[in-house]
Amino acid sequence: VQLAESGGGLVQPGGALRLSCAASGFAISRYGMRWYRQAPGKEREFVGYISSGGDSTNYADSVKGRFTISRDNAKNTVDLQMNSLKPEDTAVYSCAATSTGIIYYWGQGTQVIVSS
């Protein structure tokens, strides 16, 4: 059972990145999926959530209007599209599979650096 994030990297302020979270060993269709991030020296922060069927999403105020979560249950993947990136978005981004408020699986994360 594994969640693996990819797509991180270095991007200039105002740029965009698309992160992907690929699941193996289980079907994400049974789970809501969350994205979190953790910046150096800071606590982990909730970024956003998508319901198991993809019909409901919610986002932290800090990313609302800039980030979009989508999922493809057939491919067992969840994506995080990040636009208009700011230096304060620099963090390690992780995905998590959740059900009834309990997180069952975590990914190891992918680094995003927003810098000129």
N, C-alpha and C positions, 0 to 999 in steps of 0.2 A: 504494500500500500504506500503510495507516494504522491505528493504534490510537488511539481517542479516549475518554478518561475523562470522566465526568460525575457529578454528584450531590454534589460537595463543598459545603462551606459551614460556617457557624457553628452549633454545637450546644452545649447546656449539658452539664456533667458528668452522667453517668448516662443521657444521651440516646442516640439511635440515628440512624444514617445508612445509606443504601444507595448504594454507588457502582456505576457501570456502566462497562464497557469494551466499546466497539463496534468491530469490525474491518471494514475495507473493503479490497478489492483482493486478499484472500486468504481462505481458509477456515480458521477456527480449529480445525476438527475434526481437523486433522492435527497440532495442537500441544498440549502441555501449557501451561497458563497460570499465570503467577505474578503476585502482587501484591507490590510493594515500597513503602516509604515513606522519606522523608528529612525529618528535622526540621532546623530552622535550626541551623547550626553542627555538625551531626552527619553521620556517614556514612550512606549508603543502607542500609536494613535490610530483610531479607526478611520478608514478612508471611505469605504462604501460597501454596499450590500446589494446582492441580487437574489431574488427568490428562486426556488428550485425550478419553476417553470419559466422564469425570465420575465414575468409579467409585472414585477414590482421591484423597484430599486430605491435606495436612499443613500445620501451622501453626507459627509461632514461638511459643515458650512465653509470650511477653508478651501474645499475643492469643488463645491457646487457650481455648476455652469461651465467648468473647465474639464472635468473628468467624467468619463462615461464607462460604465461596466456593461459588458455583454457576455453572453454565454452560448455555447453550441454543445448541447447535451449529446448529440450524435458523435461529435469529435472528442467529447469529454474534456472540453477546455473552457476556460473563462478568461476574458481579456479585460484589460484596463487601458482605455485610451486617455492619454493625458495631453491636453493642449494648453497653450499659454503658460508654459512652465515658468516657475519663479525659483530663485535661489532657495527659498524656504521650503521648496518641495524636495530638496535633497534629503535622501533617506534610503534605507533598505526597505523594499516593498515585499510584503509576503501575502500569500493567499491562504485562506482557511475554509474548511468545509464545516458547516454548522447545521444542527437540527435541534429544534425546541430550545434554542438558546445555548446549547452546549457545542463547543468546538471539538470536533472529533479528529481532524487532521490539519496539520500545518505544513506549509512549504518552508524551505530554508531561506528563501528570499533572493532578491536581485537588487543590485545597487543602482541607484539613480543619482547622478550628480548634475546639478543645474548651475553652470558657471560660464562666464565669458573668458 
